Amino acid sequence: MAGDMAPSTSYAASDLTSPEVIANPFPAYAALRASSPVAGFVDYPPGTVPGVDDPVTAWAFLTYDQVSAALRDHRTFSSRDPIQEASEAPTLMLGNTDQPLHTLHRKLINKAFTRKRVQAMGPWLEQSVRELVAAMPTGEEIEVSHTICAELPARVICRFVGTPDSLAPTFRRWTTAFMLTEDLPAEERNASNMEMGGFFFKVCQERMAALEGGEEPGDGLIDAMILAEVDGQRLSLEEVVRFCITLMIAGAETTMYFIGNVLNAMVEFPEATEQLRADRSLIQAFIDETMRLTGPPQRLFRIANQDVEVDGQQIREGDWVALFFGAANHDPAVFPDPERFRLDRANAAKHLSLGQGIHYCLGAPLAHLELEYFVNAVLDRFARIERGPSPAVKQAASLMTHGYARLPLVFHEH
């Protein structure tokens, strides 16, 4: 099960940011869903710095229909984040951009971030995954969250943008600070954000100067973004930097937690895992159902561009809205028996963890490719996976991401 349900427990929107609820938010979602939209949710958007920036007070949208409609209605619900724009932290690309600029940015980035480029990484990615899994010890406890699960996506992002693999631990440190998933002093978090922005600005500025000087472009995404052109328009240096940061945060942080959640599902649902072992064509279904049940992205903010009524509640122009993907994915009106892991769930791919509409996750094909190779490699090498003697610990610092801070597992070849 995704969480121990407790429908008799009373919750308020203010409870959604307590460590206990962050670690297991699903009972709170179930209790509050009937009253959604719920006023009074207070939290920080990604990239802001607690202790420097102020939190926002928002309406919590907790049903599938509410979240889905708001994601698709980008005219009513703006993706811009004025707090992050005013913060010293770098603002994110695409996710915090409205039309018509969003369309131009997406077209330009699509010129560089192509499916062909993702597929071309396949041989390298499969070999890297095999090497990583082959090096895993057997018969002893491994804390996988900050080792296996963190290493693979950070390596992939380094390769994709064209930076050295040795930077993977640094990328991981920057993402946890930015996404608030590690409890840090405000000064340290702010310094990390500034260091991250400065690094990518320097790298992108150097590549832009080299290309303008006639150097042949390399295979990395940075060069491709600099050279991408649509109707005579190109991305600015700042926009290239912002997308590098966006890709790193989504690719390293979110994928790290999702790999952990997939490994946990392989232990928690052994019958489904054995079905998967016998029929690898079920990998996509396994990934979709894990993403629905325990997808790392739990919520994102929007701002109302105009007055709008949502299920009897009057949302005013300028009001903040928190879209809870995790709650939508557990809505029994769309997913019957939502707490049950079902490999045969026909509509599991309707989950909202990757967004919807114009803001659907651009990196979804890359993440799916990583998971496909990883799950295959684990099943090929190991006959079974068990929980380790040390306790697993859920991430409880931020509701933006659902996953494990510590996930001790034991892998057996026989």
C-alpha positions as CSV (number, residue, x, y, z in Angstrom):
1,M,0.0,0.0,0.0
2,A,1.1,3.6,-0.6
3,G,0.2,4.6,2.9
4,D,-1.7,3.4,6.0
5,M,-5.1,4.9,5.5
6,A,-6.8,6.6,8.4
7,P,-10.1,8.0,7.2
8,S,-11.3,8.7,10.7
9,T,-8.5,11.2,11.3
10,S,-9.4,14.9,11.0
11,Y,-7.0,17.0,8.9
12,A,-6.8,20.7,8.0
13,A,-4.9,22.2,5.1
14,S,-2.3,23.4,7.6
15,D,-1.4,19.8,8.4
16,L,-0.2,19.1,4.8
17,T,3.2,20.5,5.6
18,S,3.8,18.5,8.8
19,P,6.7,16.0,8.6
20,E,4.3,13.1,9.4
21,V,1.9,14.0,6.5
22,I,4.8,14.8,4.1
23,A,6.1,11.3,4.8
24,N,2.7,9.7,4.2
25,P,0.3,12.3,2.7
26,F,-2.4,9.9,1.3
27,P,-4.6,9.7,4.4
28,A,-4.7,13.5,4.6
29,Y,-5.6,13.7,0.9
30,A,-8.4,11.2,1.4
31,A,-9.8,13.1,4.4
32,L,-9.6,16.5,2.7
33,R,-10.7,15.5,-0.9
34,A,-14.4,15.8,-0.3
35,S,-14.0,19.5,0.8
36,S,-11.6,20.4,-2.0
37,P,-10.7,23.1,-2.9
38,V,-9.5,23.7,0.6
39,A,-8.3,27.1,1.8
40,G,-5.3,27.8,4.0
41,F,-2.5,25.7,2.6
42,V,0.8,27.5,3.4
43,D,4.1,26.4,1.8
44,Y,7.1,27.5,-0.3
45,P,7.3,27.3,-4.1
46,P,10.4,25.5,-5.4
47,G,13.5,27.7,-5.6
48,T,12.5,30.0,-2.9
49,V,14.5,30.1,0.3
50,P,12.7,29.7,3.7
51,G,14.0,32.3,6.0
52,V,14.6,34.7,3.2
53,D,11.4,34.4,1.0
54,D,7.9,34.3,2.5
55,P,5.6,31.3,2.0
56,V,2.4,31.6,0.0
57,T,-1.1,30.8,1.1
58,A,-3.0,28.8,-1.4
59,W,-6.1,26.9,-2.2
60,A,-5.4,23.1,-2.2
61,F,-6.9,21.3,-5.2
62,L,-7.2,17.6,-4.3
63,T,-9.5,15.9,-6.8
64,Y,-8.5,14.6,-10.2
65,D,-11.0,16.7,-12.1
66,Q,-9.9,19.9,-10.3
67,V,-6.2,19.3,-10.8
68,S,-6.6,18.1,-14.4
69,A,-8.8,21.1,-15.4
70,A,-6.4,23.6,-13.8
71,L,-3.4,22.1,-15.6
72,R,-5.2,22.4,-19.0
73,D,-6.6,25.8,-18.3
74,H,-3.4,27.8,-18.5
75,R,-5.3,31.0,-19.3
76,T,-7.1,31.0,-16.0
77,F,-4.2,29.5,-13.9
78,S,-0.9,31.1,-14.6
79,S,2.4,29.2,-14.1
80,R,4.4,32.3,-13.4
81,D,5.9,32.5,-10.0
82,P,6.6,36.1,-9.0
83,I,8.2,35.1,-5.7
84,Q,10.8,32.9,-7.4
85,E,11.3,35.6,-10.1
86,A,12.1,38.1,-7.3
87,S,14.2,35.6,-5.4
88,E,18.0,35.3,-5.9
89,A,17.5,31.7,-6.9
90,P,17.4,31.0,-10.7
91,T,13.9,30.7,-12.1
92,L,12.8,27.5,-13.8
93,M,12.3,27.2,-17.6
94,L,9.0,26.2,-19.2
95,G,7.4,25.2,-15.9
96,N,7.2,28.9,-14.7
97,T,6.4,30.4,-18.2
98,D,3.0,31.3,-19.7
99,Q,1.9,31.7,-23.3
100,P,2.9,33.0,-25.8
101,L,6.5,32.8,-24.5
102,H,6.0,29.2,-23.4
103,T,5.2,28.1,-27.0
104,L,8.3,29.8,-28.4
105,H,10.5,28.3,-25.6
106,R,9.1,24.8,-26.1
107,K,9.6,24.9,-29.9
108,L,13.2,26.1,-29.5
109,I,14.0,23.5,-26.8
110,N,12.3,20.8,-28.8
111,K,14.8,21.5,-31.6
112,A,17.6,20.4,-29.1
113,F,15.8,18.1,-26.7
114,T,14.7,15.6,-29.3
115,R,13.5,12.1,-29.0
116,K,16.3,11.1,-31.4
117,R,18.8,12.7,-29.0
118,V,17.3,10.7,-26.1
119,Q,17.3,7.4,-28.1
120,A,20.9,8.0,-29.2
121,M,21.9,7.8,-25.5
122,G,20.4,4.3,-25.4
123,P,23.6,2.2,-25.8
124,W,25.6,4.4,-23.4
125,L,22.7,4.4,-20.9
126,E,22.2,0.6,-21.0
127,Q,25.9,0.0,-20.5
128,S,26.1,2.5,-17.6
129,V,23.0,0.9,-16.0
130,R,24.5,-2.6,-16.4
131,E,27.8,-1.5,-14.9
132,L,26.1,0.2,-12.0
133,V,23.9,-2.9,-11.2
134,A,26.9,-5.3,-11.7
135,A,28.8,-3.4,-9.0
136,M,26.1,-3.7,-6.4
137,P,27.0,-6.0,-3.5
138,T,24.8,-9.0,-2.9
139,G,23.6,-10.5,0.4
140,E,24.2,-7.4,2.4
141,E,22.3,-4.2,3.2
142,I,22.6,-1.3,0.8
143,E,21.2,2.1,1.4
144,V,20.0,2.7,-2.2
145,S,18.5,6.2,-2.1
146,H,21.6,8.3,-2.0
147,T,23.8,5.7,-3.8
148,I,22.3,3.7,-6.6
149,C,19.1,5.9,-7.1
150,A,21.1,9.2,-6.9
151,E,24.0,8.2,-9.0
152,L,22.3,7.0,-12.2
153,P,20.2,10.1,-13.0
154,A,23.0,12.5,-12.0
155,R,25.3,10.7,-14.4
156,V,22.7,10.8,-17.1
157,I,22.2,14.6,-16.7
158,C,26.0,15.2,-16.8
159,R,26.2,13.2,-20.0
160,F,23.1,14.8,-21.6
161,V,24.2,18.4,-21.1
162,G,27.9,17.6,-21.8
163,T,29.5,18.2,-18.4
164,P,32.0,15.8,-16.8
165,D,30.6,12.8,-14.8
166,S,32.6,13.9,-11.8
167,L,30.1,16.7,-11.3
168,A,27.3,14.3,-10.5
169,P,27.6,14.6,-6.7
170,T,27.7,18.4,-7.0
171,F,24.5,18.3,-9.2
172,R,22.8,16.2,-6.6
173,R,23.8,18.6,-3.8
174,W,22.4,21.6,-5.7
175,T,19.1,19.9,-6.5
176,T,18.3,19.0,-2.9
177,A,19.0,22.5,-1.8
178,F,16.8,24.0,-4.6
179,M,13.9,21.6,-4.1
180,L,13.9,22.0,-0.3
181,T,14.2,18.3,0.3
182,E,17.1,18.7,2.7
183,D,16.8,20.8,5.9
184,L,19.5,23.6,5.4
185,P,20.0,27.0,6.9
186,A,18.8,29.8,4.6
187,E,22.3,31.1,4.0
188,E,23.6,27.7,2.9
189,R,20.6,27.1,0.7
190,N,20.9,30.5,-0.9
191,A,24.7,30.1,-1.4
192,S,24.0,26.7,-3.1
193,N,21.5,28.3,-5.5
194,M,23.9,31.1,-6.4
195,E,26.7,28.5,-6.9
196,M,24.5,26.5,-9.2
197,G,23.4,29.5,-11.3
198,G,26.9,30.8,-11.5
199,F,28.3,27.4,-12.7
200,F,25.8,27.1,-15.5
201,F,26.1,30.7,-16.5
202,K,29.9,30.3,-16.9
203,V,29.6,27.0,-18.8
204,C,26.9,28.3,-21.2
205,Q,28.6,31.6,-21.7
206,E,31.9,29.9,-22.6
207,R,30.1,27.5,-25.1
208,M,28.2,30.4,-26.7
209,A,31.4,32.4,-27.2
210,A,33.2,29.3,-28.6
211,L,30.4,28.6,-31.1
212,E,30.2,32.3,-32.1
213,G,34.0,32.0,-32.7
214,G,33.5,29.2,-35.2
215,E,34.2,26.2,-33.0
216,E,32.4,23.0,-34.2
217,P,29.4,22.2,-32.0
218,G,29.7,19.2,-29.7
219,D,27.2,16.5,-28.9
220,G,25.9,18.0,-25.7
221,L,22.5,19.6,-25.2
222,I,24.0,23.0,-24.3
223,D,25.5,23.5,-27.8
224,A,22.2,22.2,-29.4
225,M,20.1,24.7,-27.4
226,I,22.5,27.6,-28.2
227,L,22.1,26.8,-31.9
228,A,18.4,26.1,-31.9
229,E,16.4,28.5,-34.1
230,V,12.7,29.0,-34.8
231,D,11.5,31.8,-37.1
232,G,14.8,33.6,-36.7
233,Q,14.7,33.5,-32.9
234,R,17.1,31.8,-30.5
235,L,17.3,31.2,-26.8
236,S,19.1,33.9,-24.9
237,L,22.1,33.0,-22.6
238,E,19.8,33.4,-19.6
239,E,17.2,31.0,-21.1
240,V,19.8,28.3,-21.9
241,V,21.1,28.6,-18.3
242,R,17.6,28.3,-16.9
243,F,16.8,25.2,-18.9
244,C,20.0,23.5,-17.9
245,I,19.0,24.1,-14.2
246,T,15.4,22.9,-14.9
247,L,16.7,19.7,-16.6
248,M,19.2,19.0,-13.8
249,I,16.6,19.5,-11.0
250,A,13.9,17.4,-12.7
251,G,16.3,14.8,-14.1
252,A,18.4,14.3,-11.0
253,E,16.1,15.0,-8.0
254,T,12.7,13.6,-9.2
255,T,14.2,10.6,-11.0
256,M,16.3,9.7,-8.0
257,Y,13.2,9.5,-5.8
258,F,11.3,7.6,-8.5
259,I,13.9,5.0,-8.9
260,G,13.7,4.4,-5.2
261,N,10.0,4.2,-5.3
262,V,10.2,1.6,-8.1
263,L,12.7,-0.5,-6.1
264,N,10.4,-0.2,-3.1
265,A,7.4,-1.3,-5.2
266,M,9.4,-4.4,-6.4
267,V,9.8,-5.4,-2.7
268,E,6.3,-4.3,-1.5
269,F,4.4,-6.0,-4.3
270,P,6.2,-9.4,-4.9
271,E,3.4,-10.9,-7.0
272,A,3.5,-8.0,-9.5
273,T,7.3,-8.2,-9.5
274,E,7.2,-11.9,-10.4
275,Q,4.7,-11.2,-13.2
276,L,7.1,-8.6,-14.4
277,R,10.0,-11.0,-14.2
278,A,8.1,-13.5,-16.4
279,D,6.9,-10.9,-18.9
280,R,9.1,-7.9,-19.4
281,S,6.4,-6.3,-21.7
282,L,4.7,-5.3,-18.4
283,I,7.5,-2.9,-17.5
284,Q,5.6,0.2,-18.7
285,A,2.5,-0.9,-16.8
286,F,4.7,-1.4,-13.6
287,I,6.3,2.0,-14.1
288,D,2.9,3.8,-14.7
289,E,1.2,2.2,-11.7
290,T,4.2,3.0,-9.4
291,M,4.1,6.6,-10.7
292,R,0.4,6.8,-10.0
293,L,0.7,5.3,-6.6
294,T,3.9,7.0,-5.3
295,G,5.0,9.4,-8.0
296,P,7.5,11.8,-6.5
297,P,5.9,15.1,-7.8
298,Q,3.2,15.8,-5.2
299,R,2.2,19.4,-6.0
300,L,2.9,22.5,-8.0
301,F,1.6,26.1,-7.6
302,R,-0.4,28.2,-10.0
303,I,-1.9,31.7,-9.7
304,A,-5.4,32.6,-10.7
305,N,-5.4,35.2,-13.6
306,Q,-9.1,35.9,-13.1
307,D,-12.0,35.2,-10.7
308,V,-13.2,31.6,-11.1
309,E,-15.6,29.3,-9.3
310,V,-14.4,25.8,-8.6
311,D,-16.8,23.3,-7.1
312,G,-18.6,26.0,-5.1
313,Q,-15.5,27.9,-3.9
314,Q,-14.8,31.3,-5.3
315,I,-11.1,31.6,-6.4
316,R,-10.2,35.3,-6.8
317,E,-7.8,36.8,-9.3
318,G,-4.3,36.8,-7.7
319,D,-5.1,33.8,-5.4
320,W,-2.5,31.1,-5.2
321,V,-3.6,27.5,-6.1
322,A,-1.7,24.3,-5.1
323,L,-2.3,21.5,-7.5
324,F,-1.8,18.2,-5.7
325,F,-0.9,15.5,-8.3
326,G,-0.5,12.9,-5.6
327,A,-4.0,13.5,-4.4
328,A,-5.4,13.4,-7.9
329,N,-3.6,10.1,-8.6
330,H,-5.4,8.6,-5.6
331,D,-8.9,9.9,-6.4
332,P,-11.3,6.9,-6.3
333,A,-13.6,8.5,-8.7
334,V,-10.9,7.9,-11.4
335,F,-8.9,5.1,-10.0
336,P,-11.1,2.6,-8.1
337,D,-9.4,1.0,-5.1
338,P,-6.7,3.7,-5.4
339,E,-4.4,2.4,-2.6
340,R,-4.0,-1.0,-4.3
341,F,-1.1,-1.7,-6.7
342,R,-2.7,-3.2,-9.8
343,L,-0.5,-4.2,-12.7
344,D,-3.7,-4.6,-14.8
345,R,-5.1,-1.2,-14.0
346,A,-6.3,-0.1,-17.5
347,N,-6.0,3.7,-16.8
348,A,-2.8,3.9,-14.7
349,A,-1.2,6.0,-17.4
350,K,-3.8,8.7,-16.7
351,H,-1.8,9.7,-13.6
352,L,-0.9,13.4,-13.5
353,S,2.6,13.1,-12.0
354,L,4.2,14.3,-15.3
355,G,1.7,17.1,-15.7
356,Q,-0.8,17.6,-18.5
357,G,-1.4,19.9,-21.4
358,I,1.2,22.4,-22.5
359,H,3.3,21.8,-19.4
360,Y,3.6,18.0,-19.8
361,C,7.1,16.9,-18.7
362,L,9.5,17.3,-21.6
363,G,11.9,14.9,-20.0
364,A,9.4,12.0,-19.6
365,P,11.0,9.9,-22.5
366,L,14.4,10.2,-20.9
367,A,13.1,9.2,-17.5
368,H,11.2,6.2,-18.9
369,L,14.3,5.0,-20.8
370,E,16.4,5.2,-17.6
371,L,13.8,3.2,-15.6
372,E,13.3,0.6,-18.4
373,Y,17.0,-0.2,-18.5
374,F,17.3,-0.1,-14.8
375,V,14.4,-2.5,-14.0
376,N,15.6,-4.9,-16.7
377,A,19.1,-4.9,-15.3
378,V,17.9,-5.5,-11.7
379,L,15.6,-8.4,-12.8
380,D,18.4,-9.9,-14.9
381,R,20.9,-10.0,-12.1
382,F,18.9,-10.5,-8.9
383,A,16.5,-13.3,-8.1
384,R,14.9,-11.4,-5.2
385,I,15.1,-8.2,-3.2
386,E,14.4,-7.9,0.5
387,R,14.2,-5.0,3.0
388,G,17.3,-4.5,5.0
389,P,17.4,-4.7,8.8
390,S,17.7,-0.9,9.1
391,P,14.5,1.0,8.9
392,A,13.4,2.8,5.8
393,V,12.9,6.6,6.2
394,K,10.6,8.7,4.0
395,Q,11.7,12.2,2.9
396,A,9.8,14.5,5.2
397,A,11.2,18.0,4.5
398,S,9.1,19.1,1.6
399,L,5.8,18.0,0.1
400,M,7.0,18.8,-3.4
401,T,8.6,15.3,-3.6
402,H,7.5,11.9,-2.3
403,G,10.1,9.3,-1.7
404,Y,12.7,7.8,0.5
405,A,15.5,9.6,2.3
406,R,16.8,6.2,3.3
407,L,15.9,2.9,1.7
408,P,18.0,0.0,3.0
409,L,17.6,-3.1,0.7
410,V,19.3,-6.5,0.3
411,F,19.8,-8.0,-3.2
412,H,20.1,-11.7,-3.7
413,E,21.3,-13.4,-6.9
414,H,19.8,-16.8,-5.9
